[in-house]
Amino acid sequence: MANDPRAGTPAEPRDLVDIDALLAAYTERHPDPSVPGQRVSFGTSGHRGSSLTTTFNDDHIAATSQAIVEYRAAQGTTGPLFIGRDTHALSEPAWRTALEVFAANDVTVLVDAAGGYTPTPAVSHAILRHNRDRTDGLADGVVVTPSHNPPSDGGFKYNPPNGGPADTSATAWIADRANALLEEGLAGVRRRAVDPEELPGYDFLGSYVDDLPNVVDLAAIKAAGVRIGADPLGGASVAYWGAIAERHGLDLTVVNPTVDPQFGFMTLDWDGKIRMDCSSPYAMASLVAARDRFPISTGNDADADRHGIVTSDAGLMNPNHFLAVAIQHLYTHRPGWPAGAGIGKTAVSSSMIDRVAADLGRRLVETPVGFKWFVPGLLDGSLGFGGEESAGASFLRKDGTVWSTDKDGIILCLLASEILAVTGKTPSQQYAELTERFGAPAYARIDVATTPEAKAKLAKLSAADVTADELAGEKIIARLTEAPGNGAPLGGLKVVTENGWFAARPSGTEDVYKVYAESFRGPEHLARIQEEAQAVVAAALTS
């Protein structure tokens, strides 16, 4: 799809959402559960939508909160529920709705003691800290965030006692129950007024920030005097970065401490929308333009579960590139990690990671898309690192125990500075060295128009449906519809050759399928893979 001509330029008044209208619509609009788009759709990232389109309103959150109450009761989860919110305008009213439902159902809710915003990784950290060495009275959590989505959006997600994103069995249960409550006109929802200041507080920031030296080598960063520019992109990490600098003596500047629910300070993303996507060169254009100020500059999305790394020598790093560098560094600088700790990657992440893993002699665990697949491994230490090509990752503490089981953009940003401090080279310089050893892959994702029927069939293909023997002049060596790391369905297709691959997955929101592709033979070969991938998919769909 073509980029908007204003991509990467500062947002203008015409781009800003009307906050008053957004907040009014949250309570005034009521979803019609007979309209599919207005029902609760509770995936791994929770329920997302906008009050202006009647897809994220008070009714949705009341029903979803009641469903979570009933789900945790069915699971025997009797401990406290940690709840955090980001800086999107709809996060505040949705947070209050949830508090009213949880309070009426006698759930002990722990809110931020200072009334501040709470990043997703701080909630995951809090859950795991509470549950360590416990077998009963386990805690879980909710984060009110649509992540990097536009300012008009809201989001609401659930993390069970393992601290990570809820799996599909949990999300399906919650969605089904929430929609049943909507159909009943919320008759089954219990709710009472509550003053958040009267609820028990938890020091999310202090417990998280004080624990950071156990997962990242902050002492090395301080000793090397690495100058860091951290941009929260107006999100929930805004107070965390200043606290990290102060408590750990780092030369770190919060380059934009502004919190504005319109996010009017942003540059426009590729499609002309405001989106806090720290992996996008368009959304990160301001930080990239000022890259000479700091050897390492970093960005986070609104709930800080994703990371963006900018180096003074190369600008914004491709997420795949930084994942490979992070893995190379961690598995050679963490002597306390178990010798058998594997490397988790998703099927659509770069094969540079495969080559790095083979060189390290480490087990590679390739999963379907979704961070939830890394949760068990991070929890028990059988995975040292889990990462997605969309700039979400986490890794173990220095002693090889779990840090977080949800994506943590803060520790990945700090790791970039650790790499410079310990090796004397920026992550982008480290990646250049990897390409000298293993080759320089060309990677891209494109969208291909299709029909709802074809999308449904694509999601259920079997390897036998692929009849092609070659792809872009190379013999096909693997046809995959299940992830090799855990046998779970890919929800699409992956085809692999010696020097390239493609994966095709249906979009969950549009009538397109996404083609991820990579070639170690250069851009021209990548273009051939992309072209032939569409023919391979078409043939498989008609077989």
C-alpha positions in Angstrom: 0.0 0.0 0.0 1.3 3.5 -0.9 2.5 5.8 1.9 0.6 9.0 2.7 2.4 12.0 1.3 2.6 13.5 4.8 4.1 10.4 6.4 6.9 11.4 8.8 5.8 15.0 9.0 4.5 16.7 12.2 0.8 16.2 13.0 -1.4 19.2 12.2 -4.6 20.4 14.0 -6.7 18.6 11.5 -5.1 15.3 12.5 -6.1 15.6 16.2 -9.0 13.7 17.8 -11.7 15.6 19.6 -11.1 14.4 23.2 -14.4 15.8 24.5 -16.3 13.9 21.8 -14.3 10.8 22.4 -15.0 10.8 26.1 -18.7 11.6 25.7 -19.1 8.8 23.2 -17.6 6.4 25.7 -20.7 6.6 27.9 -23.4 7.8 25.5 -23.0 5.1 22.8 -24.2 1.6 23.5 -23.1 -1.3 21.3 -25.6 -3.5 19.5 -24.4 -7.1 20.1 -26.2 -8.2 17.0 -23.7 -6.2 15.0 -20.5 -8.3 14.7 -18.2 -5.3 14.8 -19.7 -4.0 18.0 -19.2 -7.2 20.0 -16.3 -7.8 22.3 -13.4 -9.3 20.4 -11.0 -10.3 23.1 -7.7 -11.5 21.6 -4.2 -12.0 23.0 -3.9 -8.2 23.0 -7.3 -7.8 24.6 -10.2 -5.9 23.3 -9.5 -2.8 21.2 -11.7 -0.2 19.5 -12.9 3.4 19.6 -15.8 4.9 21.4 -16.6 6.9 18.2 -17.3 3.7 16.3 -19.1 2.0 19.2 -16.4 -0.6 19.5 -14.9 0.5 22.8 -17.5 1.9 25.2 -18.5 1.7 28.9 -20.7 -1.3 28.1 -17.8 -3.3 26.6 -15.5 -2.7 29.5 -18.2 -3.4 32.1 -19.1 -6.7 30.5 -15.4 -7.6 29.9 -14.5 -6.8 33.5 -17.4 -8.9 34.8 -16.3 -11.7 32.6 -12.8 -11.5 34.0 -14.2 -11.6 37.5 -16.0 -14.9 36.7 -13.1 -16.3 34.7 -10.6 -15.8 37.6 -13.1 -17.3 40.0 -13.5 -20.4 37.8 -9.7 -20.7 37.7 -9.4 -20.4 41.5 -7.4 -17.1 41.2 -8.1 -15.5 44.6 -5.1 -13.1 45.0 -5.1 -9.4 44.1 -5.6 -8.0 40.7 -2.9 -5.5 39.6 -4.3 -2.9 37.2 -2.5 -0.3 35.1 -3.4 2.1 32.4 -1.6 4.1 29.7 -2.0 7.6 28.5 -4.6 7.2 25.8 -7.7 9.3 26.5 -10.0 6.3 26.8 -7.8 4.5 29.2 -8.9 6.7 32.2 -12.7 6.1 31.9 -12.2 2.4 31.0 -9.9 2.0 34.1 -12.7 3.6 36.3 -15.3 1.3 34.8 -13.2 -1.7 35.6 -12.6 -0.5 39.1 -16.3 -0.2 39.7 -17.0 -3.7 38.5 -14.1 -5.3 40.4 -15.0 -3.5 43.6 -18.6 -4.6 43.4 -17.4 -8.2 43.0 -15.1 -8.0 46.0 -11.9 -8.4 44.0 -8.9 -6.9 45.7 -7.5 -4.4 43.2 -4.1 -2.9 43.4 -3.7 0.5 41.6 -0.6 2.6 41.2 0.1 4.2 44.6 1.0 7.5 43.0 -1.9 7.6 40.6 0.5 7.3 37.7 0.5 5.5 34.4 1.7 1.9 34.3 3.6 0.2 31.5 2.6 -3.4 30.6 6.0 -4.8 31.7 5.6 -3.3 35.2 2.3 -5.1 35.6 3.8 -8.4 34.4 6.7 -7.8 36.8 4.3 -7.1 39.7 2.2 -10.3 39.1 5.3 -12.5 38.9 6.8 -10.9 42.0 3.7 -11.5 44.0 3.3 -15.1 42.8 6.9 -16.1 43.3 7.1 -19.2 45.6 3.2 -19.2 46.0 0.8 -22.0 45.2 -2.4 -20.2 46.3 -3.6 -16.7 46.6 -2.2 -16.0 43.1 -2.4 -12.6 41.5 -3.3 -11.6 38.0 -3.7 -8.3 36.2 -5.3 -6.0 33.7 -3.7 -3.3 31.5 -5.9 -0.7 30.0 -4.1 0.1 26.7 -4.5 -0.2 23.0 -0.6 -0.2 22.8 0.6 1.8 19.8 -2.8 2.4 18.3 -4.1 5.9 17.4 -5.3 8.4 20.0 -8.9 7.6 19.2 -8.5 4.0 20.3 -8.9 2.2 23.7 -7.7 -1.2 24.7 -8.3 -3.6 27.6 -6.2 -6.7 28.1 -5.9 -9.5 30.8 -2.8 -11.1 32.1 -3.3 -14.4 34.1 -1.1 -15.5 37.0 1.7 -16.5 34.7 2.1 -12.7 34.1 2.0 -13.0 30.3 -0.7 -12.4 27.7 -3.8 -14.5 28.2 -3.9 -17.6 25.9 -6.6 -18.4 23.4 -8.6 -20.6 25.8 -8.8 -17.7 28.3 -9.5 -15.0 25.8 -12.3 -17.0 24.1 -13.9 -17.7 27.5 -13.8 -14.0 28.4 -15.1 -12.8 25.0 -17.9 -15.3 25.0 -19.0 -14.4 28.5 -18.7 -10.6 27.9 -20.8 -10.9 24.7 -23.4 -12.9 26.6 -23.6 -10.1 29.2 -24.0 -7.6 26.4 -26.9 -9.6 25.0 -28.5 -9.7 28.4 -28.4 -5.9 28.6 -25.6 -6.1 31.3 -28.1 -7.6 33.7 -25.4 -9.9 35.1 -22.9 -7.1 35.7 -22.3 -6.0 39.3 -21.1 -2.5 39.7 -20.7 0.2 42.4 -19.1 3.6 42.6 -15.6 3.7 44.0 -13.0 6.3 44.7 -9.6 5.1 43.2 -7.8 7.0 45.9 -9.4 4.8 48.6 -8.2 1.6 46.9 -4.9 -0.1 48.0 -1.9 1.1 46.2 1.2 -0.6 44.8 4.5 1.0 43.9 4.7 -0.3 40.3 7.5 2.2 39.4 9.7 1.6 42.5 9.5 -2.2 42.5 10.3 -2.3 38.7 13.0 0.4 38.5 14.8 -0.8 41.6 15.0 -4.4 40.2 16.4 -3.4 36.8 20.1 -4.1 37.8 19.2 -7.8 38.0 18.3 -8.0 34.3 20.4 -5.3 32.6 24.0 -4.3 33.3 23.2 -0.8 34.4 26.6 -0.5 36.3 28.4 -1.0 32.9 26.2 1.7 31.3 27.0 4.1 34.1 30.7 3.3 34.2 31.0 3.8 30.4 29.1 7.1 30.6 26.8 6.1 27.7 24.6 9.1 26.8 21.0 8.0 26.2 18.0 9.9 24.8 14.8 8.2 25.8 11.5 9.2 24.2 8.4 7.7 25.8 6.3 8.9 22.8 3.9 10.3 25.3 3.2 6.9 26.9 3.1 5.2 30.2 6.9 5.0 30.6 7.3 8.8 30.9 7.9 8.8 34.7 9.9 5.6 34.5 12.8 6.9 32.4 13.5 9.8 34.7 13.4 7.5 37.7 15.8 5.1 36.0 18.3 7.9 35.3 18.0 9.2 38.9 18.1 6.0 40.8 20.9 4.4 38.8 23.0 7.4 38.0 22.7 7.1 34.2 23.4 9.9 31.7 19.9 9.7 30.4 17.7 12.5 29.0 14.0 12.2 28.6 13.8 14.0 25.3 10.0 14.5 25.3 8.3 14.3 28.7 5.0 15.6 27.3 1.8 13.7 28.0 -1.0 14.7 25.6 -4.0 12.5 24.9 -4.1 13.9 21.4 -0.4 13.0 20.9 -0.1 16.2 18.9 3.7 16.1 19.1 3.9 13.0 17.0 5.0 12.7 13.4 2.5 10.9 11.2 2.9 7.2 10.4 3.1 5.7 7.0 -0.7 6.0 6.4 -1.0 9.6 7.6 -2.4 8.5 11.1 -1.0 9.3 14.5 0.4 6.0 15.8 2.9 5.6 18.6 4.8 2.8 16.7 8.4 3.0 17.9 9.4 0.6 15.1 8.2 2.9 12.4 10.6 5.3 10.8 7.7 7.7 10.2 6.4 7.7 13.7 10.0 8.0 15.0 11.1 10.7 12.5 11.7 13.3 15.2 14.0 11.1 17.2 15.8 9.9 14.0 16.4 13.5 12.9 18.0 14.3 16.3 20.1 11.1 16.4 23.4 13.0 16.6 22.5 14.2 20.1 23.0 10.7 21.6 24.9 7.6 20.7 21.8 5.6 21.7 18.2 7.0 21.5 15.2 4.9 22.3 11.5 5.0 21.9 8.6 3.1 23.4 4.9 2.8 22.5 2.1 3.9 24.8 2.3 0.9 27.2 6.1 0.4 26.7 5.9 -3.2 25.7 7.7 -2.4 22.4 11.1 -0.9 21.7 12.7 1.3 19.1 16.4 1.7 18.9 18.1 4.6 17.2 21.9 4.8 16.9 23.9 7.9 15.9 25.6 6.0 13.1 22.7 4.3 11.5 19.4 5.8 12.6 16.4 3.6 13.4 17.3 -0.1 13.5 15.0 -2.6 11.8 13.4 -4.7 14.7 14.7 -7.9 13.2 18.3 -6.5 13.2 18.2 -5.5 16.8 16.7 -8.9 17.8 19.6 -10.7 16.2 22.1 -8.4 17.9 20.4 -8.7 21.3 20.4 -12.5 21.1 24.1 -12.5 20.1 25.0 -10.3 23.0 22.9 -11.9 25.7 23.9 -15.5 25.0 27.6 -14.4 25.2 27.3 -12.1 28.3 24.9 -14.0 30.6 27.0 -16.7 32.4 24.2 -17.2 34.9 21.8 -18.4 32.3 21.1 -22.2 32.0 23.2 -23.9 29.3 20.1 -25.3 27.7 18.2 -22.0 27.6 16.8 -21.7 24.1 16.0 -18.8 21.8 12.4 -18.0 21.0 11.4 -16.4 17.7 8.2 -16.2 15.7 7.8 -17.8 12.2 7.8 -14.4 10.5 11.0 -13.1 12.2 14.3 -12.9 10.3 16.3 -16.1 9.6 19.4 -14.1 10.7 18.2 -15.2 14.1 18.4 -18.9 13.0 22.0 -18.4 11.8 23.0 -16.6 15.0 21.4 -19.4 17.1 23.2 -22.1 15.1 26.5 -20.3 15.6 25.9 -20.0 19.4 25.0 -23.7 19.5 21.6 -22.8 21.1 18.2 -24.5 20.6 15.9 -22.4 18.4 12.2 -22.5 19.2 10.1 -21.1 16.3 6.5 -20.4 17.2 3.4 -18.9 15.6 3.0 -15.1 15.8 2.1 -14.0 19.3 4.2 -13.4 22.4 2.0 -15.8 24.4 3.9 -18.7 22.9 7.0 -17.6 24.8 5.4 -17.4 28.2 6.0 -21.0 29.5 9.6 -21.0 28.4 10.4 -17.6 30.0 8.5 -18.7 33.1 10.6 -21.9 33.7 13.9 -20.6 32.2 13.9 -23.0 29.2 13.9 -19.9 27.0 16.5 -17.2 27.7 14.9 -14.8 25.1 11.7 -14.5 23.2 11.1 -11.9 20.5 8.8 -10.9 17.7 9.6 -9.0 14.5 7.1 -6.3 15.6 9.7 -5.1 18.2 8.4 -6.9 21.2 10.7 -9.1 23.4 11.8 -10.0 26.9 14.6 -12.0 28.4 15.7 -13.6 31.7 17.3 -12.0 34.7 21.1 -12.4 35.0 20.6 -15.4 37.3 18.5 -17.2 34.7 15.1 -16.7 36.4 12.1 -15.0 35.0 11.9 -11.2 34.7 8.7 -10.7 32.8 6.5 -12.9 30.7 5.1 -10.1 28.7 6.9 -7.9 26.2 9.2 -5.4 27.9 10.3 -2.4 25.7 12.2 -0.8 28.6 14.7 -3.5 29.2 15.3 -3.9 25.4 16.0 -0.2 25.2 18.4 -0.4 28.1 20.1 -3.4 26.6 21.0 -1.3 23.5 23.1 0.9 25.9 24.5 -2.1 27.7 25.8 -3.4 24.3 27.5 -0.2 23.6 29.0 0.0 27.1 30.3 -3.5 27.2 31.5 -3.9 23.6 32.3 -0.3 22.6 30.2 -0.7 19.5 26.6 0.4 18.8 24.0 -2.3 18.1 23.9 -1.2 14.4 27.7 -1.7 14.2 27.2 -5.1 15.8 24.6 -5.9 13.2 27.0 -4.9 10.4 29.4 -7.5 11.8 26.7 -10.2 11.8 26.0 -9.5 8.1 29.7 -9.9 7.3 29.6 -13.3 8.9 26.2 -14.6 7.9 25.1 -12.5 4.9 22.9 -9.5 4.6 19.2 -10.5 4.3 16.6 -8.4 2.6 13.2 -8.6 4.4 9.8 -7.1 3.7 6.1 -7.5 4.3 3.4 -6.8 1.7 -0.4 -7.0 1.8 -2.2 -8.9 -1.0 -6.0 -8.3 -1.6 -8.1 -11.4 -1.2 -11.6 -12.5 -0.1 -13.0 -13.5 3.3 -13.4 -17.1 2.0 -9.8 -17.3 0.8 -8.6 -15.9 4.2 -10.5 -18.6 6.0 -9.0 -21.3 3.8 -5.5 -19.9 4.1 -5.7 -20.2 7.9 -6.5 -23.9 7.6 -4.1 -25.0 4.9 -2.1 -28.2 5.3 1.5 -28.7 4.0 0.2 -31.1 1.4 -1.7 -28.3 -0.2 1.6 -26.8 -1.4 2.5 -28.5 -4.7 5.3 -26.3 -5.9 8.9 -27.7 -5.8 10.8 -24.5 -6.3 10.6 -20.9 -5.1 12.5 -18.1 -6.8 14.9 -20.6 -8.4 15.7 -22.6 -5.3 14.4 -26.0 -4.2 11.8 -25.8 -1.5 13.1 -27.6 1.6 10.2 -27.0 4.0 6.5 -26.5 3.7 5.1 -25.5 7.1 1.6 -25.0 8.4 2.6 -25.8 12.0 5.4 -24.1 14.0 8.5 -26.3 14.2 9.2 -25.1 17.7 5.9 -26.3 19.3 3.7 -27.8 16.7 1.0 -25.1 17.1 -0.9 -24.1 13.9 0.7 -21.1 12.1 -2.7 -19.9 10.9 -1.2 -19.7 7.5 1.7 -21.1 5.4 5.5 -20.9 5.5 7.7 -22.0 2.6 11.5 -22.2 3.0 14.5 -22.5 0.7 18.2 -22.5 1.4 18.5 -18.7 1.0 14.9 -17.4 1.5 11.4 -18.0 2.7 8.0 -16.5 2.8 5.1 -16.8 5.2 1.5 -15.9 4.3 -1.1 -15.1 7.0 -4.6 -13.7 6.7 -5.2 -10.3 8.2 -7.6 -10.2 11.2 -9.1 -6.9 10.2 -8.9 -6.4 6.4 -9.6 -8.5 3.3 -5.9 -9.0 2.7 -3.3 -11.6 3.5 0.1 -10.6 4.6 3.2 -11.9 2.9 6.4 -11.8 5.0 9.5 -12.7 3.0 13.2 -12.7 3.2 16.2 -13.4 1.0 19.9 -13.7 1.7 20.5 -13.2 -2.0 19.4 -9.5 -2.1 16.4 -7.3 -3.0 15.9 -8.7 -6.5 15.6 -12.2 -5.2 13.3 -11.0 -2.5 11.1 -9.5 -5.1 10.9 -12.8 -6.9 10.0 -14.6 -3.7 7.2 -12.1 -3.1 5.9 -12.5 -6.6 6.0 -16.3 -6.7 4.7 -16.5 -3.1 1.3 -15.2 -4.4 1.2 -17.9 -7.1 2.1 -20.6 -4.5 -0.7 -19.4 -2.2 -3.2 -19.2 -5.1 -2.4 -22.7 -6.2 -2.6 -24.0 -2.6 -6.0 -22.4 -2.1 -7.4 -24.1 -5.2 -5.9 -27.5 -4.6 
